[in-house]
Amino acid sequence: MAASTRPPADRPIVWVNCAVSLDGRLAFARGARARLSGPEDLDRVHRMRAESDAILIGVGTVAADDPSLRVDWARAGRPPGRPPLRVVLDARGRLPPGARILDRSAPTLVATSASGRDRLPPGVETVVAGEESIDLDRLLAALRERGVERLMVEGGARVLASVLRSRRFDRLTVYYAPVVIGGSLAPPMVAGRDTAGPEELTALKLEGVARLGAGFVATFVP
Ligand SMILES: NC(=O)c1ccc[n+]([C@@H]2O[C@H](COP(=O)([O-])OP(=O)(O)OC[C@H]3O[C@@H](n4cnc5c(N)ncnc54)[C@H](OP(=O)(O)O)[C@@H]3O)[C@@H](O)[C@H]2O)c1
């Protein structure tokens, strides 16, 4: 999708991106970070970040990886620009005060619930998007109102489940690294509720497949 495409009135354009093993795992056993992207894929991810107004992850990814979500402008092949807003889904206020995402190097917004807000570290900018949990539509509308036109969703498994199953996205790109992780404790690309049968499937359309470094990238639309 071209960066110039206009977003709908009630939500940003949502780009979902992740890197998985051939068996569809996001990380090693118990969520230990796997660094599945090779250099070429990291360049692609940083280009996507550079084209986004905001980047969204779940608090589970903060706990597992403590990412900074900054743009490496050299990797993106661009002169340094405005850093995208970093958005964390954290309904219960679990975000630790020392998380890198709170390092003030770029703006950060914590999406939380009315009950979770008071548990967050002081000085953190919050948006309340539900009473006990986070209503994705409410959050997307709040981000759009704030001027976010392009939102990149980077995971992890529960956030990917919410966004893909709600179909509130415009494009999914998956980098497949030519490795097998296996086992029963490595998180799958999509967690959340189980799918009982074909009537509950989330069906996507494959738009393209391209070799990238040692692996390949597949692009899907809802
Ligand atoms: N390979 C990749 O591309 C990639 C990218 C990112 C992450 N990861 C991996 O993914 C794993 C983390 O995944 P995860 O599933 O544990 O955590 P996650 O998806 O990052 O975060 C999930 C948490 O976010 C909170 N949340 C609040 N509202 C939500 C909503 N509407 N939908 C979904 N979540 C919501 C929930 O916690 P509360 O109820 O407490 O709010 C939930 O448990 C790590 O192993 C990490 O390494 C891999």
The ligand as an SDF file (V2000), in Angstrom:
LIG
                    3D

 48 52  0  0  0  0  0  0  0  0999 V2000
    8.9960  -12.0230   15.8380 N   0  0  0  0  0  0  0  0  0  0  0  0
    8.3210  -10.8810   15.9140 C   0  0  0  0  0  0  0  0  0  0  0  0
    8.0760  -10.2020   14.8990 O   0  0  0  0  0  0  0  0  0  0  0  0
    7.8180  -10.4160   17.2550 C   0  0  0  0  0  0  0  0  0  0  0  0
    7.3170   -9.1090   17.3990 C   0  0  0  0  0  0  0  0  0  0  0  0
    6.8240   -8.7280   18.6450 C   0  0  0  0  0  0  0  0  0  0  0  0
    6.8360   -9.6270   19.7010 C   0  0  0  0  0  0  0  0  0  0  0  0
    7.3340  -10.8610   19.5330 N   0  0  0  0  0  0  0  0  0  0  0  0
    7.2990  -11.8500   20.6150 C   0  0  0  0  0  0  0  0  0  0  0  0
    5.9620  -11.9600   21.0810 O   0  0  0  0  0  0  0  0  0  0  0  0
    6.0040  -12.3930   22.4360 C   0  0  0  0  0  0  0  0  0  0  0  0
    5.0590  -11.5310   23.2460 C   0  0  0  0  0  0  0  0  0  0  0  0
    3.7320  -11.8240   22.8490 O   0  0  0  0  0  0  0  0  0  0  0  0
    2.5700  -11.8370   23.9290 P   0  0  0  0  0  0  0  0  0  0  0  0
    1.3670  -12.4120   23.3020 O   0  0  0  0  0  0  0  0  0  0  0  0
    3.0970  -12.4340   25.1910 O   0  0  0  0  0  0  0  0  0  0  0  0
    2.4010  -10.2950   24.2830 O   0  0  0  0  0  0  0  0  0  0  0  0
    1.8370   -9.0410   23.4570 P   0  0  0  0  0  0  0  0  0  0  0  0
    0.9300   -9.4860   22.3690 O   0  0  0  0  0  0  0  0  0  0  0  0
    2.9810   -8.1580   23.1210 O   0  0  0  0  0  0  0  0  0  0  0  0
    1.0110   -8.3020   24.5950 O   0  0  0  0  0  0  0  0  0  0  0  0
   -0.1800   -8.9020   25.0340 C   0  0  0  0  0  0  0  0  0  0  0  0
   -0.7330   -8.1470   26.2180 C   0  0  0  0  0  0  0  0  0  0  0  0
   -1.1680   -6.8550   25.8210 O   0  0  0  0  0  0  0  0  0  0  0  0
   -2.2300   -6.4880   26.6530 C   0  0  0  0  0  0  0  0  0  0  0  0
   -3.4030   -6.0520   25.9000 N   0  0  0  0  0  0  0  0  0  0  0  0
   -4.2160   -5.0620   26.2860 C   0  0  0  0  0  0  0  0  0  0  0  0
   -5.2160   -4.9110   25.4480 N   0  0  0  0  0  0  0  0  0  0  0  0
   -5.0650   -5.8310   24.4930 C   0  0  0  0  0  0  0  0  0  0  0  0
   -5.8280   -6.1650   23.3420 C   0  0  0  0  0  0  0  0  0  0  0  0
   -6.9440   -5.4780   22.9870 N   0  0  0  0  0  0  0  0  0  0  0  0
   -5.4060   -7.1780   22.5830 N   0  0  0  0  0  0  0  0  0  0  0  0
   -4.2840   -7.8530   22.8880 C   0  0  0  0  0  0  0  0  0  0  0  0
   -3.5220   -7.5850   23.9790 N   0  0  0  0  0  0  0  0  0  0  0  0
   -3.9150   -6.5770   24.7710 C   0  0  0  0  0  0  0  0  0  0  0  0
   -2.6180   -7.7130   27.4840 C   0  0  0  0  0  0  0  0  0  0  0  0
   -2.0580   -7.5770   28.7740 O   0  0  0  0  0  0  0  0  0  0  0  0
   -2.9320   -6.8350   29.9120 P   0  0  0  0  0  0  0  0  0  0  0  0
   -4.2130   -7.6190   30.0110 O   0  0  0  0  0  0  0  0  0  0  0  0
   -2.0840   -6.8820   31.1000 O   0  0  0  0  0  0  0  0  0  0  0  0
   -3.1550   -5.4730   29.3630 O   0  0  0  0  0  0  0  0  0  0  0  0
   -1.9360   -8.8460   26.7610 C   0  0  0  0  0  0  0  0  0  0  0  0
   -1.5740   -9.9180   27.5870 O   0  0  0  0  0  0  0  0  0  0  0  0
    7.4400  -12.2930   22.9010 C   0  0  0  0  0  0  0  0  0  0  0  0
    8.0110  -13.5820   22.9220 O   0  0  0  0  0  0  0  0  0  0  0  0
    8.1150  -11.4620   21.8180 C   0  0  0  0  0  0  0  0  0  0  0  0
    9.4800  -11.8170   21.6560 O   0  0  0  0  0  0  0  0  0  0  0  0
    7.8400  -11.2700   18.3330 C   0  0  0  0  0  0  0  0  0  0  0  0
  1  2  1  0
  2  3  2  0
  2  4  1  0
  4  5  1  0
  4 48  2  0
  5  6  2  0
  6  7  1  0
  7  8  2  0
  8  9  1  0
  8 48  1  0
  9 10  1  0
  9 46  1  0
 10 11  1  0
 11 12  1  0
 11 44  1  0
 12 13  1  0
 13 14  1  0
 14 15  2  0
 14 16  1  0
 14 17  1  0
 17 18  1  0
 18 19  2  0
 18 20  1  0
 18 21  1  0
 21 22  1  0
 22 23  1  0
 23 24  1  0
 23 42  1  0
 24 25  1  0
 25 26  1  0
 25 36  1  0
 26 27  1  0
 26 35  1  0
 27 28  2  0
 28 29  1  0
 29 30  1  0
 29 35  2  0
 30 31  1  0
 30 32  2  0
 32 33  1  0
 33 34  2  0
 34 35  1  0
 36 37  1  0
 36 42  1  0
 37 38  1  0
 38 39  2  0
 38 40  1  0
 38 41  1  0
 42 43  1  0
 44 45  1  0
 44 46  1  0
 46 47  1  0
M  CHG  2   8   1  16  -1
M  END
$$$$
